Amino acid sequence: MRVVIDSNVFISAFFWGGSPRRVLERAVRGNDELLVCREILDEIAVVMRRPKFGVDPVFIDYFLKSIEEIARPAPITPPVPHICRDPQDNKILACAAAGRAEFIVTGDEDLLVLKEYAGMKIVSADDYLKLLG
């Protein structure tokens, strides 16, 4: 499957594991083709550098480089759709469209409420894993 993973799922995979980590592990193993854009990577970096997490920048850089190594770039090209209730989430849709993803995996209700965008299913990490068995 070609999949875009939202930054919140990457962050959950890093800190807490569970279904988000299993989704990411599918891409690491080569079961899914992970698509990523610079904007998603930048958001992961900003969030993980928040003082409340207390993560050593070396670990953040390693995590981001690891994502870049397994992912296929899907750069966003204008125009970016203006569909989400939260305009910050439109970059996820744009990345998915650029890479012709089949799925968007997210924990963000502003995306999940859409259920689908341009033929791509928008699902939670749990639902993604259930759909694939």
Buried (B, 14 or more C-beta within 10 A) or exposed (E): BBBBBBBBBBBBBBEEEEBBBBBBEBBBEEEBBBBBBBBBBEBBBEBBEEEEEEBEEEEBEEBBEEBBEBBEEBEBEEEBBEBBEEEEBBBBBBBBBBBEBBBBBBBBEBBBEBEEBEEBBBBBBBBBBEEEE
